[in-house]
Amino acid sequence: MKVLAAMSGGVDSAVAAARAVEAGHEVVGVHMALSKNREQRRTGSRGCCTVEDASDARRAADRIGIPYYVWDLSDDFHDLVVEDFLSEYAAGRTPNPCVRCNERIKFASLLERATLLGFDAVCTGHYATIGRNGPDGAPSLHRSRNSAKDQSYVLAVMGPEALERSLFPLGEFEDKQAVREEARTRGLGVSTKPDSYDICFIADGDTRGFLERSLGEVPGEVVDTEGAVLGAHTGTHGYTIGQRKGLGIQHPAADGRPRYVVDIDPGRRQVVVGAAELLSTRELIAADVIGFEPLEAGRSVHAQIRAHGEAVPGTIEHAPDGADRQLRVRLDSPVRGVAPGQTLVLYDGDRVLAAATLERRA
């Protein structure tokens, strides 16, 4: 096949591109320039898509022996990922920008451009595997053999059509050190490069500061579940469900127990705090379902609400049907800290069934 290899400048994407060449594909490397700040630099493991990353990707492509280009997708990234991140927090929701980037940039904008240029597939360094367990032999998305690095959760929003045209050569690796060792034996200089973590467009890791700078101050009250005012805040966007520290409370609870953010109401400019047990729920309600195969009420599933969270067993209570696009899942045991805007991914064993956006707790 004619394959476009997305090369971030890290070890994973470099080894994935090399394996695609080794598999006999005609491979072209491309680095996505996502930051509007052309002078952005890495700080250890923080930041990505910087000038250093573009240079590292070029050297890797040269070593592999494939053509290499840089594509400027910064406008798409800003409009579809950064602005979405800001608007979701402003609305009192908790988004996952890595999920949105995979959905809207890597497997939408990038794949669209690749298709227009005649490529058959896009290759990335994600940790996941592709099977043929879907209806009528359609491609199915599965967890990586390396459970610690598994990225099927953030990939689930890509949907079956994009999956049909994707390659994940690293899915069969059992540990990251094996990937680094292969990079070393291939002579790739990125074999010891640190992994990126946190939110790539917030290079200093200060998410709250980024939100305050971007959205400004919108003062309001911190209240308890009875509506009693306990303190003040400078913007509901600085809080997430389940947060315990930095609540702006001026005096302790009467029972002396810690309090957590249990609700956020941007319309009233209120952050509601309460006891830990108020964070637990056994029913998940979601919308915007992206299915890899049909869902039906009564089906047993495992539900995951965080990229590195545990998948909890449960049962589908209500599946999307026609104009009714709501998904409801009843869990066997309660989970804590469910927040609107989070991504819900349903699994059958290691196979992804669907992804959806959490709306609220029951």
HELIX and SHEET records of a PDB file:
HELIX    1   1 VAL A   11  GLU A   22  1                                  12    
HELIX    2   2 VAL A   51  ILE A   64  1                                  14    
HELIX    3   3 SER A   74  PHE A   77  1                                   4    
HELIX    4   4 HIS A   78  VAL A   82  3                                   5    
HELIX    5   5 GLU A   83  ALA A   90  1                                   8    
HELIX    6   6 PRO A   97  CYS A  101  1                                   5    
HELIX    7   7 ASN A  102  SER A  109  3                                   8    
HELIX    8   8 LEU A  110  LEU A  116  1                                   7    
HELIX    9   9 PRO A  135  GLY A  137  5                                   3    
HELIX   10  10 SER A  152  LEU A  155  1                                   4    
HELIX   11  11 ALA A  156  MET A  158  5                                   3    
HELIX   12  12 GLY A  159  LEU A  163  1                                   5    
HELIX   13  13 LYS A  176  THR A  185  1                                  10    
HELIX   14  14 GLY A  189  THR A  192  5                                   4    
HELIX   15  15 THR A  207  LEU A  215  1                                   9    
HELIX   16  16 THR A  236  GLY A  238  5                                   3    
HELIX   17  17 ALA A  276  LEU A  279  5                                   4    
SHEET    1   A 5 TYR A  68  ASP A  72  0                                        
SHEET    2   A 5 GLU A  26  ALA A  33  1                                        
SHEET    3   A 5 LYS A   2  ALA A   6  1                                        
SHEET    4   A 5 ALA A 121  CYS A 123  1                                        
SHEET    5   A 5 SER A 166  LEU A 167  1                                        
SHEET    1   B 2 ALA A 128  GLY A 131  0                                        
SHEET    2   B 2 SER A 140  ARG A 143 -1                                        
SHEET    1   C 4 VAL A 229  HIS A 233  0                                        
SHEET    2   C 4 GLY A 220  ASP A 224 -1                                        
SHEET    3   C 4 GLN A 270  GLY A 274  1                                        
SHEET    4   C 4 TYR A 260  ASP A 265 -1                                        
SHEET    1   D 7 SER A 280  GLY A 291  0                                        
SHEET    2   D 7 LEU A 327  ARG A 336 -1                                        
SHEET    3   D 7 VAL A 312  HIS A 318 -1                                        
SHEET    4   D 7 SER A 300  GLN A 304 -1                                        
SHEET    5   D 7 THR A 343  ASP A 348 -1                                        
SHEET    6   D 7 ARG A 351  ARG A 361 -1                                        
SHEET    7   D 7 SER A 280  GLY A 291 -1                                        
END                                                                             
